[in-house]
Amino acid sequence: MIRNTLKLFALLTGSFIFSQTGTTSPYSYAGLGEVNFRGTHVNRFMGGLEIYNDSIHANLSNPSSYAKLKLTNYTLGLNYRINNMIGANETKSIASAGLNYIGVAMPTKYFGFGFGIIPYTSVGYKLSYLENVNDNENILNLFEGEGGINKTFFSIGFSPLKFLSLGVTLNYNFGKIRYETGRFQDQVTLGTVLENTSSISGLDLKFSTQLEIPIKDALELQAMLSYTPEANLISTNSRFYNTRSFLATNNFGENVEISLIDFGLKRTNITIPDIISFGFGVGKERKWFTGVQYTMNAMQNFSHEFISLPNVGYENAYQFSLGGFYIPDYSSITSYWKRIVFRMGFRHELTGILINNFGLKETGVNFGFGLPLAGFSNTNIGFEYASRVADSKTYKENFWSFRIGFSLNDKWFIKRKYN
């Protein structure tokens, strides 16, 4: 069983690394791209809450949750998304799909641990504008980017006291991002394209603590505090000037590499700001839960020495989340529908990105269902609707997402009583 599980994990991880489609959002040109939610669909369908922990689901965004695990858990998530981009003169829809996460979590006698891979950021945009030089001449400016950063993680959680859990996650970040800027002029066969590529790697940590305190009438209070210290990633860079036709996929003209060593830009640092998150909630085990969470991100400290954009800045960010779940009758043996978990959530955030001095805001609602499978396994399906806007007078983005996740459970390390 263990061997088969590791083979499946390696296969899915390889597919994830090489085929992750990421995003189609034009806002992904800022920073390191669109920052993805770093948890499972169970948490996402509750507005992104990291607070709630149970014994059969891996909570990838809260390492202290591993202390509560009772079963080995394999989890993965998929999504299909439609972006509706609304400009001053047109509306365009683009669909994308991808794998959100893969993880394995295991309990032991004294602690729980887990490992896996999740996308940290995604870049995927194509932008253009027409520049009128004079009555007889136009210049087309094109901007394109692709790639992103993934996180492989190892988490461990333990309970030093009855109602207290502590945890830590070590992440290794890796990935490549390519940016292109092109200018194509009327009556000129070849245009000029500037291509910048960053290969990024580095480590970061996340610490969390969880309190689970019983109160009267079988109710339980859960509270969480997490901290992600500031991290420095390394970017190995390259820059090319080339000339090509507007319609060509390959270069037909010159291709010249710029020596970045001369400018001190061959290897540069990327500063990832620190993040503090806290929240609390109350509920009845296997029946209902509701909670709130607030996250602060010192995004004004973000820096990428190699890539700077004239109309993009950064400010401190925040996110507010509200959500929960309800189960009609967890132990029902006569009705499958009564064992379905209903989840719903709301979130609002200031992303920390400034577009022409306007803060980029995002608001979303989620709802989903946990469908029981054999044993303690389940399938989680749900929907998300969200909108992004920096300046409502110029550009807005709405998107619908359909998400499906699998949480499969098993028992490992069981001592045989019979041969």
Summary of the structure (lengths in Angstrom):
residues: 419
radius of gyration: 23.5
end to end distance: 17.6
largest distance: 89.2
contacts: 1408
relative contact order: 0.17
helix: 10%
strand: 60%
